[in-house]
Amino acid sequence: MTDVLFVNATLLTGARCGPGALAVRDGRIAGLWQADRAEDAAGEAQRAFPQAAHHDLGGKLLLAGGIDAHVHFREPGGTAKEDLASGSEAALKGGVTSFVDMPNTTPPTVSLAALREKRERAAAVRSHWGFHLGATNDNLAEIRAALQGEDAALFGGIKVFMGSSTGNLLVDRDAVLEEIFALRGKPVLIHSEDEGLVRAGLEAARQRYGEAIPFSAHPAIRSREACLRSTEKALDMAVRLGTRLHILHVSTAEEAALIREAKKSHPGITAETSANYLWFTDKDYERLGGAVKCNPAVKTAADRDALLEAFADGTLDTLGSDHAPHLPEEKRRPYASCPSGIPSVRHSLPVILTLARRHGIPLTRVAAAFSENIARILGIEGRGRLETGAFADLAVVDPDESFRAHGADYKCGWTPYEGETLYGAVKDVYVDGLPVIVDGRPTADRRPGAPLVFHPVSR
């Protein structure tokens, strides 16, 4: 492979955003140069790699390709909505070079056999890929077996649905939760809603509205109280048992405050939010109906503002799209039969860059949440960082170029972001140093990516 220099770049990492240059050799980052002036960094890079081909980025952002550890690519069992190939293609268009897929497929990924079958399906996708292992009330022995020996490198985390969502997984026995939270070597990732309160909320809505439940009732059905009770329980258990706990798609101000406080006594607690909770509010149910129905529910503007603050100060460590597509006709159904989920993986980075521009959030926080932190949490070595020796998974982004979001980027053909003006056009994307997106369009090269390797994480 020809050595390549990226010059006149704005290198963006979790620690710095400024002029620089970067060299790629044999699929890895071979050098990084930072300076007060772009031309100084370029001069140093050219002296070190005099024969390299040049890419002048014109000041555009150069950051590590994203690691989206919260996607639902629907394969197997729902490939009319999405599959691993189409989902990864949409991810690449959004600067995401690695994904980790959730276990609530059909059949669910709750055994090593199901995990291996899913890995075989992913062998030809162009991005890097991985999977989480799902927990149930009855598969504790299977999880323990998977944590032993070389098999532990095959999956990212243990996903626990403490409240039922779209799919077929739920852990609602306290004794089983205790045993899962006591496991070591993998983070426990939780969907945090109290199942009893969610069911009570749905019954109350049926009593009030009959079968004509409005979508605006969703945040009352899947209430903040349901989120708060579940998250309090999980945090208490994690502190007591020393669990590496990663709380997914945080949606309320109260949870952000709880997590901020819990981190003071237990550094093994981390948290994710999605662009959906930083962009939409409960006012959007009237406008968008089922298109913005997701679990947990989008809450109030005050919650959104508190989450933006928690993202900016690092309380919320990671950004996961929670990409969860359904067919348009499914999302047009009445509330009770309309499935929850939003297609969003292609737009997650531009949404957060737009919000950073609007609210003054440091771009370094975007880089940390987009790739660096989740690589650390899941034990993914060699990816998600701009550093010498790391794989050259790269995204070139123009933060000042705006565009309108379109559902055509997804196999399902729609997104609630349709027509929104977003900043942060993803121009070029590289996987192991090879271009897979050029000027926003996929290249003809169909070379597959590689499976992610997940190293053990300590307490």
C-alpha positions in Angstrom: 0.0 0.0 0.0 1.2 3.5 -0.8 2.0 5.8 2.2 -0.6 8.6 2.5 -0.3 11.9 4.2 -3.3 13.9 5.3 -2.2 17.5 5.6 -3.9 20.8 6.3 -6.1 18.9 8.7 -7.8 19.9 11.9 -7.0 16.9 14.0 -9.8 16.2 16.5 -9.3 14.0 19.5 -10.8 13.9 23.0 -7.8 16.0 24.1 -7.3 18.5 21.3 -8.8 20.2 18.3 -6.2 22.0 16.2 -4.0 22.0 13.1 -2.1 18.9 12.2 -1.1 16.2 9.8 -1.4 12.4 9.9 0.4 9.6 8.0 -1.0 6.2 7.1 1.1 3.2 6.2 -0.1 -0.4 5.8 -3.5 0.3 7.2 -2.3 2.0 10.4 -1.5 5.4 11.6 2.2 5.8 11.1 2.7 9.3 12.5 0.9 12.4 13.9 2.1 16.0 13.9 0.4 18.8 15.7 1.4 22.5 15.5 0.0 25.9 15.9 0.1 26.3 12.1 -1.1 23.7 9.6 1.9 24.3 7.3 4.4 23.6 10.1 2.7 20.2 10.8 2.6 19.5 7.0 6.3 20.3 6.7 7.3 17.9 9.5 5.1 15.2 8.0 6.6 15.6 4.5 10.1 15.3 5.8 9.2 12.1 7.6 7.3 10.6 4.6 8.8 12.3 1.5 7.4 9.7 -0.9 3.8 9.7 0.4 0.7 10.6 -1.6 -0.9 13.8 -0.2 -4.5 14.6 0.7 -4.9 18.3 1.5 -8.0 18.5 3.7 -8.4 22.2 3.5 -8.8 22.5 7.3 -11.6 19.9 7.6 -11.9 17.8 10.7 -10.0 14.6 10.8 -11.1 12.3 13.6 -11.1 8.6 14.4 -14.0 6.7 12.8 -16.9 6.3 15.2 -17.6 3.2 17.2 -21.4 2.9 17.5 -22.0 0.2 20.2 -25.8 0.5 20.2 -27.3 -0.5 16.9 -30.2 -2.9 16.0 -29.4 -4.1 12.4 -32.3 -6.6 12.5 -30.3 -9.6 11.2 -31.4 -12.3 11.6 -35.2 -12.1 11.6 -36.0 -8.6 10.4 -34.0 -8.1 7.3 -36.9 -6.3 5.4 -36.2 -3.4 7.8 -32.4 -3.6 7.9 -29.6 -6.1 7.5 -25.9 -6.0 8.5 -24.8 -4.9 5.1 -27.3 -2.0 4.7 -26.9 -0.9 8.3 -23.1 -0.8 8.1 -23.3 1.1 4.8 -25.5 3.8 6.5 -23.1 3.8 9.4 -20.1 4.5 7.1 -21.9 7.4 5.5 -22.2 8.8 9.0 -18.5 8.4 9.8 -19.0 5.2 11.9 -16.4 2.7 11.0 -17.2 0.1 13.7 -20.5 -1.1 15.1 -21.6 -3.4 17.9 -25.0 -4.9 17.3 -27.6 -5.5 20.1 -28.9 -9.1 20.8 -32.7 -8.6 20.4 -32.9 -10.2 17.0 -34.9 -13.3 16.0 -33.6 -15.6 17.3 -32.0 -13.5 20.1 -28.3 -13.6 20.6 -28.3 -15.2 24.0 -25.9 -18.1 23.4 -22.5 -18.7 22.0 -24.1 -20.6 19.1 -26.3 -17.7 18.2 -23.3 -15.3 18.5 -21.2 -17.4 16.2 -24.0 -17.7 13.6 -24.3 -13.9 13.7 -20.6 -13.4 13.2 -20.7 -15.6 10.1 -23.4 -13.3 8.7 -21.2 -10.3 9.2 -18.2 -11.6 7.4 -18.7 -9.5 4.2 -19.7 -6.1 5.6 -17.4 -3.2 4.9 -17.1 -1.7 8.3 -15.7 -3.4 11.4 -18.2 -5.3 13.4 -19.1 -6.9 16.8 -22.0 -8.1 18.9 -23.2 -8.0 22.4 -24.5 -11.1 24.2 -28.0 -10.8 25.7 -29.1 -11.8 29.2 -32.4 -13.5 30.0 -33.8 -14.9 33.2 -32.5 -18.3 32.3 -29.2 -18.1 30.4 -26.8 -17.3 33.3 -24.9 -20.5 32.8 -24.5 -19.7 29.1 -23.1 -16.2 29.9 -20.6 -17.7 32.5 -19.4 -20.1 29.9 -18.9 -17.4 27.3 -16.8 -15.4 29.7 -14.2 -18.2 29.9 -11.1 -18.4 27.7 -11.0 -17.2 24.1 -14.7 -16.9 23.7 -14.8 -13.7 25.8 -13.0 -11.9 23.0 -16.0 -12.5 20.7 -18.5 -10.1 22.3 -18.6 -6.6 23.7 -20.8 -6.6 26.7 -23.7 -8.3 28.5 -26.9 -6.5 27.5 -29.6 -6.6 30.1 -33.2 -5.3 29.4 -34.5 -4.3 32.8 -37.6 -3.2 31.0 -39.1 -4.8 27.9 -38.6 -3.0 24.6 -38.9 -3.9 20.9 -37.7 -7.5 21.0 -38.0 -10.5 23.2 -35.6 -10.0 26.1 -36.3 -9.1 29.7 -34.6 -9.8 33.0 -37.0 -9.1 35.8 -35.8 -11.5 38.5 -33.8 -9.7 41.2 -31.8 -12.8 42.0 -30.7 -13.1 38.4 -29.8 -9.4 38.2 -27.6 -9.7 41.2 -25.7 -12.6 39.7 -25.2 -10.8 36.4 -24.0 -7.6 38.1 -21.5 -9.7 40.1 -19.9 -11.1 36.9 -16.4 -9.8 35.9 -14.6 -9.3 32.7 -17.3 -7.5 30.7 -19.4 -4.4 31.2 -23.1 -4.8 31.9 -25.1 -2.7 29.5 -28.6 -1.9 30.7 -31.9 -0.8 29.1 -33.1 1.0 32.2 -36.9 1.1 32.7 -39.0 -0.5 35.4 -41.2 -3.0 33.8 -44.0 -2.8 36.4 -44.3 0.9 36.0 -44.3 0.7 32.2 -47.1 -1.9 32.3 -49.1 0.2 34.8 -48.6 3.3 32.6 -49.9 1.4 29.5 -53.0 0.1 31.5 -53.7 3.7 32.7 -53.6 5.0 29.2 -55.9 2.3 28.0 -58.4 3.1 30.8 -58.2 6.8 29.7 -58.1 6.6 25.9 -59.4 3.1 25.0 -57.7 1.9 21.8 -57.1 5.5 20.6 -54.0 6.2 22.7 -52.3 9.3 21.3 -48.5 9.2 20.7 -48.2 12.1 23.1 -49.0 9.7 25.9 -45.8 7.8 25.3 -43.6 9.7 27.9 -46.3 9.1 30.5 -46.6 5.4 29.7 -42.8 4.9 29.6 -42.4 7.4 32.3 -39.5 9.2 33.9 -40.5 7.4 37.1 -39.9 4.1 35.3 -36.5 5.2 34.2 -35.6 6.7 37.5 -36.6 3.7 39.6 -34.7 1.3 37.4 -31.6 3.4 37.2 -31.5 4.0 41.0 -31.7 0.2 41.4 -28.9 -0.5 38.9 -26.6 2.2 40.4 -27.1 0.9 43.9 -26.4 -2.6 42.8 -23.3 -1.6 40.8 -21.8 0.4 43.6 -22.4 -2.5 46.1 -21.1 -5.2 43.8 -18.4 -3.3 41.9 -20.1 -3.8 38.5 -18.7 -2.2 35.3 -22.1 -0.7 34.5 -22.9 1.1 31.3 -26.3 2.8 31.3 -27.8 3.1 27.8 -29.9 5.8 26.2 -30.2 8.0 29.3 -33.3 10.2 28.7 -34.0 12.2 31.9 -32.4 15.0 33.9 -32.8 13.1 37.1 -30.9 10.1 35.8 -28.1 12.3 34.6 -27.8 13.8 38.1 -27.8 10.4 39.7 -25.1 9.1 37.4 -23.0 12.2 38.0 -23.1 11.6 41.8 -22.6 7.8 41.5 -19.5 8.3 39.5 -17.8 10.0 42.4 -17.8 6.8 44.4 -17.6 4.2 41.6 -15.5 5.0 38.5 -16.7 1.8 36.8 -20.1 3.5 36.1 -20.4 5.0 32.6 -23.4 6.2 30.6 -24.6 6.7 27.0 -27.2 9.0 25.5 -28.3 9.2 21.8 -28.7 12.1 19.5 -32.5 11.4 19.6 -32.7 12.6 23.2 -30.5 15.6 22.5 -32.6 16.7 19.5 -36.3 15.8 20.0 -38.7 16.6 22.8 -42.2 15.6 23.8 -43.6 18.4 21.7 -42.5 16.4 18.6 -45.0 13.6 19.2 -47.8 15.8 17.8 -45.8 16.6 14.7 -44.1 13.2 14.1 -46.3 10.6 15.8 -45.0 7.1 15.6 -41.8 8.3 13.8 -40.4 9.6 17.1 -41.7 6.7 19.3 -38.7 5.0 20.9 -37.9 3.4 24.2 -37.2 5.0 26.6 -39.5 7.8 25.5 -38.2 11.2 24.4 -39.0 13.5 27.3 -39.2 17.3 27.9 -37.2 20.3 26.7 -35.9 20.6 30.3 -34.6 17.0 30.1 -33.0 17.7 26.7 -31.2 20.7 28.1 -30.0 18.8 31.2 -28.7 15.9 28.9 -26.9 18.4 26.7 -25.2 19.8 29.8 -24.3 16.2 31.0 -22.9 15.4 27.6 -20.8 18.6 27.6 -19.4 18.0 31.1 -18.6 14.3 30.5 -21.2 12.8 32.7 -22.6 11.0 29.7 -19.6 9.2 28.3 -20.7 7.8 24.9 -23.0 8.5 22.0 -24.9 5.5 20.7 -27.4 6.0 17.9 -29.8 3.3 19.1 -30.5 2.8 15.4 -33.7 0.8 15.4 -35.5 0.8 12.0 -39.0 -0.4 11.2 -41.0 -0.3 8.0 -42.9 2.9 7.3 -46.3 1.0 7.4 -45.4 -0.3 10.8 -44.7 3.2 12.1 -48.1 4.4 10.8 -50.0 2.0 12.9 -52.0 3.1 16.0 -50.0 3.6 19.2 -50.4 0.2 20.8 -49.3 -1.7 17.7 -46.7 0.8 16.5 -43.2 -0.6 17.2 -40.6 1.6 19.0 -37.4 2.6 17.3 -35.7 5.3 15.2 -33.4 4.9 12.2 -30.5 7.3 13.0 -27.0 5.8 12.6 -26.1 7.8 9.5 -27.2 11.1 11.2 -25.9 10.7 14.8 -22.6 12.5 14.2 -24.0 15.4 12.2 -26.8 15.9 14.8 -24.3 16.1 17.7 -22.0 18.4 15.6 -25.0 20.7 14.9 -25.8 20.8 18.6 -22.2 21.4 19.5 -22.2 24.4 17.1 -25.5 25.6 18.5 -24.7 25.2 22.2 -20.9 25.7 22.4 -20.1 22.1 23.3 -16.4 21.5 22.8 -15.6 19.3 19.8 -13.2 17.3 21.9 -16.3 16.0 23.8 -17.8 14.9 20.5 -14.6 12.9 19.6 -14.4 11.3 23.1 -18.1 10.2 23.0 -18.1 9.2 19.3 -15.2 6.7 19.5 -12.6 7.0 22.3 -14.7 6.3 25.4 -16.6 3.3 24.0 -13.3 1.7 22.8 -12.0 2.0 26.4 -15.3 0.7 28.0 -15.5 -2.4 25.7 -11.8 -3.1 25.7 -11.4 -2.5 21.9 -7.7 -2.0 21.3 -6.2 -0.3 18.3 -9.4 1.4 17.2 -11.3 4.5 18.0 -8.3 6.8 18.6 -5.9 9.0 16.6 -2.6 7.7 17.8 0.5 6.2 16.2 0.1 2.4 15.7 -3.7 2.4 15.8 -5.7 1.2 12.8 -6.4 4.0 10.3 -10.1 4.1 10.7 -10.7 7.8 9.9 -13.5 10.3 9.1 -13.1 13.6 7.3 -15.8 16.0 8.2 -16.6 19.5 7.1 -18.2 21.1 10.2 -19.3 24.2 8.3 -21.1 22.4 5.5 -24.8 22.0 6.0 -27.2 19.5 4.4 -30.7 18.2 4.7 -31.3 14.8 6.3 -33.0 12.2 4.1 -34.5 8.8 4.9 -33.2 7.5 1.6 -29.9 6.8 3.5 -31.7 3.9 5.2 -33.0 0.6 3.9 -36.3 1.3 5.6 -36.5 4.6 3.7 -37.4 7.1 6.4 -36.1 8.9 9.4 -37.7 11.4 11.8 -34.7 13.7 11.0 -36.1 14.0 7.4 -35.7 17.6 6.1 -33.7 18.8 9.2 -30.8 21.1 8.3 -27.7 19.5 9.9 -24.1 20.7 10.0 -21.1 18.4 9.8 -21.1 16.8 6.3 -19.1 13.5 6.4 -16.9 13.8 3.3 -14.5 10.8 3.3 -14.3 7.7 5.4 -11.4 5.2 5.6 -11.4 1.7 7.0 -7.9 0.4 7.8 -6.5 3.2 5.6 -8.7 2.3 2.6 -11.3 4.8 1.3 -14.9 3.4 1.6 -16.7 6.8 1.4 -15.3 9.5 -1.0 -17.1 12.9 -1.1 -20.1 11.4 0.7 -20.5 8.4 -1.7 -19.6 4.7 -1.2 -16.7 3.5 -3.3 -16.8 0.5 -5.5 -14.3 -1.4 -3.3 -16.2 -4.1 -1.5 -13.3 -5.3 0.7 -14.7 -6.5 4.0 -13.9 -5.1 7.4 -12.7 -7.1 10.4 -14.3 -8.5 13.5 -13.7 -6.4 16.6 -11.7 -8.0 19.4 -12.9 -7.3 22.9 -10.2 -7.5 25.6 -11.2 -8.1 29.3 -12.0 -4.9 31.2 -11.0 -4.7 34.9 -13.1 -3.6 37.8 
